């Protein structure tokens, strides 16, 4: 993953490639974020 100091586009592209490689894992992480924010 790009560091927080890198551009938004670089971070977004890294996330897109991660979703393409392992969508199930990304979905699980998002579910955990949603459950944590409640």
C-alpha positions as CSV (number, residue, x, y, z in Angstrom):
1,X,0.0,0.0,0.0
2,X,1.2,3.5,-0.7
3,X,2.0,5.7,2.3
4,X,-0.3,8.4,3.5
5,X,2.0,11.0,2.0
6,X,1.5,9.6,-1.5
7,X,-1.2,11.0,-3.7
8,X,-4.8,10.0,-3.5
9,X,-4.6,8.5,-7.0
10,X,-1.8,6.2,-6.0
11,X,-3.7,5.0,-2.9
12,X,-6.9,4.5,-5.0
13,X,-5.0,2.5,-7.6
14,X,-3.5,0.3,-4.9
15,X,-6.9,-0.4,-3.5
16,X,-8.3,-1.2,-6.9
17,X,-5.6,-3.7,-7.6
18,X,-6.1,-5.3,-4.2
19,X,-9.8,-5.6,-4.9
20,X,-9.1,-7.2,-8.2
21,X,-6.7,-9.7,-6.6
22,X,-8.7,-10.7,-3.6
23,X,-12.3,-9.2,-3.5
24,X,-13.3,-11.5,-0.6
25,X,-10.6,-10.3,1.7
26,X,-11.5,-6.7,0.8
27,X,-15.1,-7.3,1.5
28,X,-14.3,-8.8,4.9
29,X,-12.1,-5.8,5.8
30,X,-14.9,-3.4,4.9
31,X,-17.4,-5.3,7.0
32,X,-15.1,-5.1,9.9
33,X,-14.7,-1.3,9.4
34,X,-18.5,-0.9,9.3
35,X,-19.0,-3.0,12.5
36,X,-16.2,-1.1,14.3
37,X,-17.8,2.3,13.5
38,X,-21.1,1.5,15.0
